[in-house]
Amino acid sequence: MPLSTKPDYTSDWFGHNIPAWTRFFHLSGWNPENPFNVGIEIGSYEGRSAEWLLENQFRHPASKLHCVDVFADAEKPDSYWRRFKNNVVEPAGERVEVHKGYSFDFMSKFVADGRKCDFIYVDGSHRASDVLEDLILGFRALKPGGLLICDDYLGGSGSNPDLTLGSPKIAIDAFATIFRDRLDIFGWQPINQFAATKMLDRSDRKSTRLN
């Protein structure tokens, strides 16, 4: 049953991910009834992924999903913010917390405040530099054992003609390479997504600095 009794969507860019996501959460040992689950979704659009998460993985009333999006043209009658509000905010109540603005601002403060999350989904800006920022800050925010998913591995940033710097791929490849010793990357995943669990915090590693 949908989170909203009258869902209002104009497109479905998420439904095809459900089988893979179901598997990712299962493999990570996720407990959807855990009252302490905290998740962050960067890029919410109309709310399809947030709705699925709240229905299937954040089921306890005390769990929390932070949704971060610029929600452009929020005051217009046909804005996607109004559809997101109808689809997710109103039916979910206190289980969802909305942050209107850029992910860098929210994530920087979240990390600086010493807060932690169990899940993060990166699907905001598709420009490589922005994706890399989101992945690094998201990794810092994740607890060890936490699940990270990044969308549109081979996607682009809409009107941006630069298919290298305008795509998440180069950022995901760099992140996965540099953080490889602290990631457990799933052996199987769809070509359009990157998914992994975090193994270690920086403080858990043995220092390799030279005195």
Rosetta blueprint (number, residue, H / E / L):
1 M L
2 P L
3 L L
4 S L
5 T L
6 K L
7 P L
8 D L
9 Y L
10 T L
11 S L
12 D L
13 W L
14 F L
15 G H
16 H H
17 N H
18 I H
19 P H
20 A H
21 W H
22 T H
23 R H
24 F H
25 F H
26 H H
27 L H
28 S L
29 G L
30 W L
31 N L
32 P L
33 E L
34 N L
35 P L
36 F L
37 N L
38 V E
39 G E
40 I E
41 E E
42 I E
43 G L
44 S L
45 Y L
46 E L
47 G L
48 R H
49 S H
50 A H
51 E H
52 W H
53 L H
54 L H
55 E H
56 N H
57 Q L
58 F L
59 R L
60 H L
61 P L
62 A L
63 S L
64 K E
65 L E
66 H E
67 C E
68 V E
69 D E
70 V L
71 F L
72 A L
73 D L
74 A L
75 E L
76 K L
77 P L
78 D L
79 S L
80 Y H
81 W H
82 R H
83 R H
84 F H
85 K H
86 N H
87 N H
88 V H
89 V H
90 E H
91 P H
92 A H
93 G H
94 E H
95 R H
96 V E
97 E E
98 V E
99 H E
100 K E
101 G L
102 Y L
103 S H
104 F H
105 D H
106 F H
107 M H
108 S H
109 K H
110 F H
111 V H
112 A H
113 D L
114 G L
115 R L
116 K L
117 C E
118 D E
119 F E
120 I E
121 Y E
122 V E
123 D L
124 G L
125 S L
126 H L
127 R L
128 A H
129 S H
130 D H
131 V H
132 L H
133 E H
134 D H
135 L H
136 I H
137 L H
138 G H
139 F H
140 R H
141 A H
142 L E
143 K E
144 P E
145 G E
146 G E
147 L E
148 L E
149 I E
150 C E
151 D L
152 D L
153 Y L
154 L L
155 G L
156 G L
157 S L
158 G L
159 S L
160 N L
161 P L
162 D L
163 L L
164 T L
165 L L
166 G L
167 S L
168 P H
169 K H
170 I H
171 A H
172 I H
173 D H
174 A H
175 F H
176 A H
177 T H
178 I H
179 F L
180 R H
181 D H
182 R H
183 L E
184 D E
185 I E
186 F L
187 G L
188 W L
189 Q L
190 P L
191 I L
192 N L
193 Q L
194 F E
195 A E
196 A E
197 T E
198 K E
199 M L
200 L L
201 D L
202 R H
203 S H
204 D H
205 R L
206 K L
207 S L
208 T L
209 R L
210 L L
211 N L
